[in-house]
Amino acid sequence: MSTTKTQEVPGHAGTSLSARADALEHQMIEELDSKIVRSVLFTSGDRDPTSPIMPPPGGKPDPRHFLMGDDPRLQKMPERPTLLDFFRHRFAPANHLLQSATHALKAGHDEKTILACLLHDISVSGFIRADHGYWGAQLIAPYVDEEVSWAIRYHQALRFFPDASVGYDYPEAYIRYFGADYAPEPYVTADWEYARNHKWYMTSRLITLNDIYSFDPNAQVSWDPFIDIIGRHFKQPKEGLGFDGSPSAHMWRTIIWPTKFL
């Protein structure tokens, strides 16, 4: 039988930090002018999405309208947001991405490869973590050269497979993360088999190579070396990302309004 104790908050004996955080979040939501409903994707795992959501016993009807615009808990986005606006106002700190791109820059790689390294984990930073290579590629595909989005898509698979020709070994961190017996899903292996014979294989492989050396929390990095590269290779729509009618515009809008009811 487990003897692990639940960490308690001082002054709240028997209440876990997780429960306290949930209660605080619930209280903050209750104090907003609009009702906020978290998406099924956000809550799956914490709860079974097939189970009905029951109102609290004795609860009163909530007269507030559902949120259909800006979430007041988030930073306000510009009217016509750029890629850098998303990094400023919606995405997690970009230290890892900047390190990866800096490695590629110092190694003398071409600008498309540098941009691919800069954006390879964009989905992890601000959208969806699972299958992030596929999501990230789809997010940026309308705005970059096809080689860049292709490389980001297939780095999802290539990172699990060594390539001695460029000195890429299976990351030791993956053994810690997933266990020594972990094997990628068949669709990942199939994508690796396809990508390894593709003309853009090395662009994607260079993402994985520059990726593994880019997890130093103390590294000093800056956006400055990449502003012009973004300007030359990322087609910023004049309407703003999310409002240009592209095949991925809805994805950018979801990042702008992640708690919008419908």
Secondary structure, 3 states (H helix, E strand, C coil): CCCCCCCEECCEEEEEHHHHHHHHHHHHHHCCCCECCCCHHHHECCECCCCCCCCCCCCCCCCCCECCCCCCCCCCCCCCCCHHHHHHHCCCCCHHHHHHHHHHHHCCCCHHHHHHHHHCCHHHHHCCCCCHHHHHHHHHHHHCCHHHHHHHHHHHHHCCCCEHHHCECCCHHHHHHHCCCCCCCHHHHHHHHHHCCCCCHHHHHHHHHHHCCCCCCCCCCCCHHHHHHHHHHCCCCCCCCCCCCCCCHHHHHHHHCCCCCC
